[in-house]
Amino acid sequence: MAPHPCGAVVALERRDDEHKGERIMLSLYGAEILSGFIMSARLTVPGSMPDEQTEGVFPARFHLSYGHEPTIALAQDGGHRTIGISFRLWDRLYAELCLVTAHARELARRGEVVMH
């Protein structure tokens, strides 16, 4: 989470060798939508569900896909920047997003700026 003129920003970045440096930036709204999308995907697999899309400073598209494993695909910039989140990471990311969004809302309420 980092401060931004439009509010808190959550950066999702791949650090494995194959995808190193790929990054998606989400507003607090986008992070909350991703949390809900993760939970919906967990309840839906192996079925299908509609995509979600956020607008604003950091618009993003969320898609549940099936290749060799269920994956949530996040896309920005018209699909030029994408990150795939394997089902094995959903629970951990969901928990981290819950913490980050709670802290961001409280800091916004107080009017504080903190960088993590």
C-alpha positions in Angstrom: 0.0 0.0 0.0 1.3 3.4 -0.9 -0.1 7.0 -0.8 -1.4 8.5 -4.0 -3.1 11.8 -4.7 -6.3 9.9 -5.3 -6.0 7.8 -2.1 -4.3 4.5 -1.2 -2.8 2.4 -3.9 -2.2 -1.4 -3.7 0.6 -2.7 -6.0 0.5 -6.4 -7.0 3.8 -7.6 -8.4 5.1 -10.9 -9.6 8.6 -11.6 -8.3 9.2 -15.0 -9.8 11.8 -15.2 -12.5 9.4 -15.8 -15.4 7.2 -12.8 -14.6 9.6 -10.5 -12.7 8.6 -6.9 -12.6 5.0 -7.3 -13.9 2.9 -5.0 -11.7 -0.8 -4.1 -11.4 -1.8 -1.0 -9.5 -5.2 -1.0 -7.8 -7.1 1.7 -5.9 -8.6 0.8 -2.6 -11.9 0.2 -4.5 -10.0 -2.2 -6.9 -8.4 -4.0 -4.0 -11.9 -4.5 -2.4 -13.3 -5.8 -5.7 -10.4 -8.2 -6.0 -11.1 -9.5 -2.5 -14.7 -10.2 -3.4 -13.7 -11.7 -6.8 -11.3 -14.1 -5.0 -14.0 -15.3 -2.6 -16.5 -15.6 -5.5 -14.0 -17.6 -7.5 -13.4 -20.0 -4.6 -17.1 -20.6 -4.3 -17.5 -21.0 -8.1 -14.7 -23.3 -9.1 -15.0 -25.4 -11.3 -17.9 -23.3 -12.7 -17.8 -20.0 -14.5 -18.5 -16.5 -13.4 -18.7 -13.1 -15.1 -15.8 -10.8 -15.3 -15.6 -7.7 -13.1 -14.2 -4.3 -14.2 -13.2 -1.3 -12.2 -13.0 2.3 -13.5 -11.2 5.3 -12.2 -7.5 6.1 -11.9 -6.4 2.5 -12.0 -9.0 0.7 -14.1 -8.7 -3.1 -14.1 -10.4 -6.2 -15.4 -10.8 -9.4 -13.3 -11.3 -12.7 -15.1 -11.5 -16.3 -13.8 -9.7 -18.6 -16.3 -8.9 -22.3 -16.5 -5.7 -23.5 -18.0 -3.8 -26.3 -16.1 -5.2 -24.7 -12.9 -7.8 -22.1 -11.9 -6.3 -18.6 -12.2 -7.6 -15.1 -11.7 -6.3 -12.9 -14.4 -5.9 -9.1 -13.7 -5.5 -6.9 -16.7 -4.8 -3.1 -17.1 -4.0 -0.8 -19.9 -6.3 -2.6 -22.3 -4.7 -6.0 -21.5 -1.1 -4.8 -22.1 -0.3 -5.4 -18.4 -1.6 -8.7 -16.9 -0.9 -10.8 -13.9 -2.2 -14.3 -13.2 -3.0 -15.3 -9.6 -2.9 -19.1 -9.2 -5.6 -20.6 -7.0 -2.8 -21.7 -4.6 -2.3 -18.0 -3.7 -6.0 -17.0 -3.4 -6.4 -17.6 0.4 -3.2 -15.7 1.3 -3.9 -12.8 -1.0 -7.5 -12.5 0.3 -6.3 -12.3 3.9 -3.6 -9.8 3.0 -6.1 -7.6 1.1 -8.5 -7.7 4.1 -5.7 -6.3 6.3 -4.5 -3.7 3.8 -8.0 -2.4 3.0 -8.9 -2.1 6.7 -5.7 -0.1 7.4 -6.2 2.1 4.3 -9.7 3.0 5.3 -8.7 3.8 8.8 -5.7 6.0 7.6 -8.0 7.8 5.2 -10.5 8.4 8.0 -7.8 9.9 10.1 -6.3 11.9 7.2 -2.9 10.3 7.7 -0.4 9.3 5.0 1.7 6.3 5.7 3.8 4.2 3.3 4.3 0.5 3.7 
